[in-house]
């Protein structure tokens, strides 16, 4: 028998499993439904080129930082991090006449904003202070989950003192603080980093991203798939393993406690269903997926989880996206590896309208990334991402990749052409450099990761999520723990810190 079973192999799951293995010598079984481990940290290859499906840049990875120490511990220091250019994010906002590259460093960031908007100097200073305060509020949220239960009330009290604007809606904060619409657009265009538009998101979600990249950005050498490979070594050295092609059908509950899982093994010639038991069950596939699909929704277990299921359902869905993966025969002049955000709109972000415009062939916004430059690989590659609502792809629900029909292929080709044209406006020469195109949609994300509707950021980071106190590893079921982004925050570091919280539990 294993000491713990972990469902899913995303960064939260691997962090929890890796810590249990390295610190306690625990034998941990990790069950992954895909054919490769890593969740959204995995990469895929075509004709020698590779793309990182969920990792585009990582903050807080300077040597000596707590997230870097955690990663170094999990990988035994074998994972190398490449520093991105000092100007890691470029914002191209033609509607406001702005083309701005964001520098690393808090002082440099504040000076840049003040130089561009001197009439907003006092508001910018307050904004930077509020970002730090909200960042500290969330840091204490993580700490509260890691300390012994008797110490948690003291941490909660300290957190309450820092609440400030943390749970104010981002757009409300921006419109109350800043008069200049161009500054508001510049500050919020990167909401795609946390997947909820400013009109719905909590200010703390925005602040965590700003603070996360304040000292610059990093990328794993050799690509994001190296993360799972190197953490796996620590898991196996303690007698654990990662099994691939394992579809967990149900968490087994007896006397209101999780005791094991029922699994269908798809790795062989024919499916094989079996049960595996352990004293601790850890789910890293998401709160919605765990409560709705892996646990009974009726009977005693259904009664225990009814309230949290109702809260999760009330949050609605988070963000998903269309991604265009490109192989280039060369990088256009001026490409340094920095990310490029394009936003041609001048009003509030509206995902429904953004989706309709993209499907109509006239996208308003996109994020452009150059993964091979960041990872150090030889093939020139690019990714163009545009956020969409998953409802736009409901008509193909249940279909399999490469078998979705001509109308789907026509739509994805049209979206790819439109996004390449949009990217060309900020990166001249990109269109002529393209040699291969592949498109992923919310359906692709759902197929490979099991995230409902392809919402890869999990539960949306709205004030309601925080008021409901859903960002916790704890569950109503004894011996069942959540890990990953729904137990904390999205992103590599957010999910990894939640993995640390889960290991502490």
ZAMARGU-4260 file (C-alpha; in steps of 0.2 Angstrom, whole numbers, plus 5000, padded with zeros to 4 digits):
<rodrens>
0) 5000/5000/5000 | 5006/5018/4996 | 5006/5031/5009 | 4996/5043/4999 | 4988/5044/4982
5) 4988/5060/4971 | 4976/5062/4957 | 4983/5072/4943 | 5001/5077/4939 | 5001/5096/4938
10) 5013/5107/4947 | 5002/5107/4963 | 5001/5088/4963 | 5019/5085/4959 | 5024/5098/4973
15) 5014/5089/4986 | 5020/5072/4981 | 5038/5078/4979 | 5038/5086/4997 | 5030/5070/5005
20) 5043/5060/4997 | 5058/5070/5000 | 5054/5076/5018 | 5045/5061/5025 | 5051/5047/5014
25) 5033/5044/5009 | 5028/5031/4995 | 5017/5042/4984 | 5007/5035/4969 | 5003/5049/4956
30) 4989/5045/4944 | 4989/5054/4927 | 4976/5052/4914 | 4987/5059/4900 | 5001/5050/4892
35) 5014/5062/4898 | 5016/5069/4916 | 5015/5088/4921 | 4998/5094/4918 | 4999/5111/4910
40) 5018/5111/4913 | 5020/5098/4899 | 5025/5102/4882 | 5022/5094/4865 | 5033/5092/4849
45) 5030/5093/4830 | 5044/5090/4818 | 5057/5093/4831 | 5050/5109/4837 | 5041/5110/4854
50) 5029/5121/4863 | 5025/5124/4882 | 5006/5123/4883 | 5004/5131/4900 | 5020/5140/4905
55) 5025/5156/4896 | 5035/5164/4910 | 5037/5163/4929 | 5041/5176/4942 | 5049/5175/4959
60) 5063/5164/4953 | 5078/5174/4957 | 5091/5164/4967 | 5087/5164/4985 | 5068/5168/4984
65) 5056/5156/4992 | 5048/5149/4976 | 5066/5146/4969 | 5071/5137/4985 | 5056/5126/4984
70) 5059/5122/4966 | 5077/5119/4969 | 5073/5107/4984 | 5060/5097/4973 | 5072/5095/4959
75) 5088/5093/4969 | 5094/5109/4961 | 5095/5100/4944 | 5083/5112/4935 | 5091/5128/4928
80) 5081/5144/4925 | 5084/5156/4911 | 5082/5174/4915 | 5071/5183/4902 | 5075/5200/4895
85) 5074/5214/4908 | 5059/5221/4898 | 5050/5205/4899 | 5032/5211/4894 | 5028/5223/4880
90) 5011/5231/4879 | 5005/5237/4862 | 4990/5247/4864 | 4987/5256/4847 | 4970/5263/4852
95) 4979/5273/4866 | 4994/5277/4856 | 5005/5266/4868 | 5019/5254/4865 | 5027/5251/4882
100) 5039/5238/4888 | 5038/5234/4907 | 5055/5234/4916 | 5060/5223/4930 | 5061/5231/4947
105) 5048/5240/4958 | 5057/5257/4957 | 5059/5256/4938 | 5041/5251/4936 | 5035/5265/4946
110) 5046/5278/4937 | 5040/5271/4920 | 5022/5274/4925 | 5025/5291/4932 | 5035/5296/4917
115) 5021/5291/4905 | 5007/5298/4916 | 5014/5312/4927 | 4997/5319/4930 | 4993/5302/4939
120) 5009/5302/4950 | 5000/5302/4967 | 4988/5288/4961 | 5002/5278/4955 | 5011/5279/4971
125) 4995/5273/4980 | 4993/5259/4968 | 5010/5252/4970 | 5007/5253/4989 | 4990/5244/4987
130) 4998/5230/4976 | 5011/5227/4990 | 4997/5226/5003 | 4986/5214/4993 | 5001/5203/4989
135) 5005/5202/5008 | 4987/5198/5011 | 4987/5183/5000 | 5004/5177/5006 | 4996/5176/5024
140) 4982/5166/5016 | 4995/5153/5011 | 5003/5154/5028 | 4987/5151/5037 | 4985/5134/5028
145) 5003/5129/5032 | 5004/5133/5051 | 4997/5121/5065 | 4978/5124/5068 | 4981/5133/5085
150) 4991/5146/5076 | 4979/5149/5061 | 4968/5162/5071 | 4983/5173/5074 | 4987/5173/5055
155) 4969/5176/5051 | 4969/5191/5062 | 4985/5198/5054 | 4977/5195/5037 | 4962/5204/5041
160) 4972/5219/5046 | 4980/5219/5028 | 4963/5216/5019 | 4963/5234/5012 | 4957/5233/4993
165) 4961/5215/4991 | 4943/5209/4988 | 4937/5225/4979 | 4934/5222/4960 | 4949/5226/4949
170) 4939/5237/4937 | 4931/5247/4952 | 4948/5250/4960 | 4955/5256/4943 | 4941/5268/4939
175) 4940/5275/4957 | 4959/5277/4958 | 4964/5283/4940 | 4956/5296/4929 | 4966/5292/4913
180) 4958/5278/4903 | 4974/5274/4894 | 4983/5270/4911 | 4969/5259/4917 | 4970/5249/4900
185) 4989/5248/4902 | 4988/5241/4920 | 4974/5228/4916 | 4978/5222/4899 | 4987/5207/4906
190) 4972/5200/4915 | 4974/5185/4904 | 4988/5180/4917 | 4975/5176/4929 | 4960/5172/4918
195) 4946/5184/4924 | 4942/5200/4916 | 4944/5216/4928 | 4925/5218/4929 | 4924/5201/4939
200) 4941/5198/4946 | 4946/5202/4964 | 4960/5216/4965 | 4971/5203/4975 | 4972/5192/4959
205) 4978/5207/4949 | 4990/5212/4963 | 4997/5195/4964 | 5002/5195/4946 | 5010/5212/4947
210) 5020/5208/4962 | 5024/5191/4955 | 5034/5198/4940 | 5040/5214/4949 | 5058/5208/4949
215) 5057/5201/4931 | 5053/5184/4923 | 5061/5167/4921 | 5059/5151/4911 | 5065/5133/4913
220) 5080/5129/4903 | 5075/5115/4891 | 5056/5119/4892 | 5043/5117/4905 | 5042/5098/4903
225) 5059/5097/4913 | 5049/5102/4929 | 5039/5086/4930 | 5054/5075/4924 | 5065/5082/4938
230) 5052/5081/4952 | 5048/5063/4947 | 5065/5058/4952 | 5062/5063/4970 | 5045/5054/4970
235) 5052/5037/4963 | 5068/5038/4974 | 5057/5036/4989 | 5047/5021/4982 | 5033/5031/4974
240) 5029/5032/4955 | 5019/5041/4942 | 5007/5030/4932 | 5001/5037/4915 | 4985/5033/4906
245) 4976/5031/4922 | 4958/5038/4922 | 4952/5040/4940 | 4934/5037/4940 | 4929/5039/4958
250) 4936/5043/4975 | 4931/5029/4987 | 4923/5035/5003 | 4919/5024/5019 | 4912/5031/5035
255) 4914/5049/5029 | 4933/5046/5025 | 4942/5044/5009 | 4950/5027/5008 | 4956/5025/4990
260) 4951/5027/4971 | 4944/5017/4957 | 4954/5019/4942 | 4953/5013/4923 | 4970/5010/4916
265) 4971/5015/4898 | 4989/5012/4896 | 4988/4994/4889 | 4980/4986/4874 | 4963/4985/4883
270) 4956/4995/4897 | 4958/4988/4915 | 4948/4994/4930 | 4955/4992/4947 | 4955/4999/4965
275) 4970/5007/4974 | 4969/5011/4993 | 4979/5023/5004 | 4977/5032/5020 | 4978/5049/5012
280) 4970/5054/4995 | 4975/5071/4987 | 4966/5078/4972 | 4975/5090/4960 | 4963/5090/4946
285) 4952/5105/4952 | 4939/5108/4965 | 4924/5107/4953 | 4930/5091/4945 | 4934/5083/4962
290) 4917/5087/4970 | 4906/5085/4954 | 4914/5070/4946 | 4925/5060/4958 | 4914/5060/4974
295) 4896/5055/4975 | 4884/5069/4975 | 4870/5060/4984 | 4869/5050/5001 | 4880/5054/5016
300) 4895/5060/5005 | 4884/5071/4995 | 4877/5079/5011 | 4894/5083/5017 | 4899/5091/5001
305) 4883/5100/4996 | 4887/5117/5003 | 4904/5118/4994 | 4897/5111/4978 | 4884/5125/4978
310) 4897/5138/4981 | 4908/5131/4967 | 4893/5131/4955 | 4889/5149/4960 | 4906/5156/4954
315) 4903/5152/4936 | 4918/5148/4925 | 4935/5155/4923 | 4945/5159/4907 | 4949/5148/4892
320) 4958/5152/4876 | 4962/5149/4858 | 4981/5146/4855 | 4990/5146/4839 | 5006/5137/4839
325) 5018/5142/4826 | 5035/5136/4819 | 5045/5150/4811 | 5060/5149/4799 | 5067/5164/4808
330) 5063/5177/4821 | 5058/5194/4815 | 5069/5208/4818 | 5067/5215/4836 | 5061/5199/4844
335) 5070/5197/4860 | 5060/5183/4869 | 5049/5196/4878 | 5031/5193/4878 | 5020/5204/4868
340) 5002/5209/4874 | 4991/5217/4860 | 4975/5226/4865 | 4966/5236/4851 | 4951/5240/4862
345) 4949/5256/4872 | 4935/5251/4884 | 4932/5238/4897 | 4937/5220/4893 | 4921/5210/4888
350) 4925/5191/4885 | 4908/5188/4876 | 4912/5202/4864 | 4930/5197/4862 | 4925/5179/4858
355) 4912/5185/4845 | 4925/5196/4837 | 4938/5182/4836 | 4925/5169/4829 | 4921/5183/4816
360) 4939/5185/4811 | 4942/5201/4819 | 4951/5198/4836 | 4954/5213/4847 | 4968/5206/4859
365) 4981/5193/4860 | 4996/5187/4869 | 5012/5182/4859 | 5026/5172/4867 | 5042/5165/4859
370) 5045/5149/4869 | 5061/5142/4861 | 5070/5158/4864 | 5066/5157/4883 | 5070/5138/4884
375) 5086/5139/4874 | 5080/5127/4860 | 5085/5128/4842 | 5069/5128/4832 | 5061/5145/4831
380) 5043/5145/4838 | 5029/5156/4843 | 5012/5155/4852 | 4998/5167/4850 | 4984/5166/4863
385) 4967/5175/4864 | 4955/5172/4878 | 4937/5166/4874 | 4922/5160/4883 | 4920/5141/4881
390) 4902/5141/4876 | 4907/5146/4859 | 4913/5128/4856 | 4899/5118/4864 | 4892/5112/4848
395) 4908/5101/4846 | 4907/5094/4864 | 4911/5076/4866 | 4921/5075/4849 | 4939/5069/4848
400) 4954/5079/4841 | 4956/5077/4823 | 4938/5071/4821 | 4928/5087/4824 | 4922/5090/4806
405) 4925/5102/4792 | 4916/5117/4801 | 4928/5116/4816 | 4943/5115/4805 | 4937/5130/4795
410) 4934/5140/4811 | 4951/5136/4818 | 4960/5140/4802 | 4950/5157/4801 | 4955/5161/4819
415) 4973/5157/4816 | 4974/5168/4801 | 4966/5182/4810 | 4977/5181/4825 | 4993/5180/4814
420) 4987/5196/4806 | 4984/5204/4823 | 5001/5198/4829 | 5009/5206/4813 | 5003/5223/4818
425) 5015/5222/4834 | 5028/5211/4827 | 5031/5215/4809 | 5038/5201/4798 | 5030/5187/4809
430) 5017/5182/4795 | 5031/5179/4782 | 5041/5169/4794 | 5027/5156/4798 | 5030/5138/4792
435) 5019/5128/4802 | 5002/5131/4811 | 4992/5121/4824 | 4977/5127/4834 | 4971/5123/4851
440) 4954/5128/4858 | 4945/5125/4875 | 4940/5108/4868 | 4959/5104/4867 | 4962/5109/4884
445) 4948/5099/4891 | 4953/5083/4882 | 4971/5084/4888 | 4969/5090/4905 | 4951/5086/4910
450) 4948/5104/4915 | 4929/5107/4913 | 4925/5117/4898 | 4944/5120/4895 | 4945/5133/4910
455) 4963/5130/4914 | 4964/5143/4928 | 4951/5133/4938 | 4939/5142/4950 | 4938/5161/4944
460) 4947/5173/4955 | 4932/5183/4960 | 4929/5191/4977 | 4915/5178/4979 | 4928/5164/4979
465) 4938/5172/4993 | 4923/5176/5003 | 4918/5158/5002 | 4935/5153/5008 | 4937/5140/4994
470) 4956/5143/4991 | 4961/5130/5004 | 4967/5112/5003 | 4954/5107/5017 | 4938/5097/5011
475) 4923/5091/5021 | 4929/5073/5018 | 4941/5066/5031 | 4958/5061/5023 | 4954/5070/5007
480) 4965/5085/5003 | 4965/5097/4988 | 4981/5103/4980 | 4985/5114/4965 | 4978/5131/4959
485) 4960/5128/4967 | 4969/5126/4984 | 4978/5143/4982 | 4981/5153/4966 | 4984/5149/4948
490) 5001/5149/4939 | 5017/5139/4942 | 5021/5147/4959 | 5003/5149/4964 | 4999/5131/4962
495) 5016/5125/4969 | 5013/5135/4985 | 4996/5127/4986 | 5005/5111/4984 | 5016/5116/4999
500) 5000/5120/5009 | 4993/5103/5005 | 5009/5094/5010 | 5008/5104/5027 | 4990/5098/5030
</rodrens>
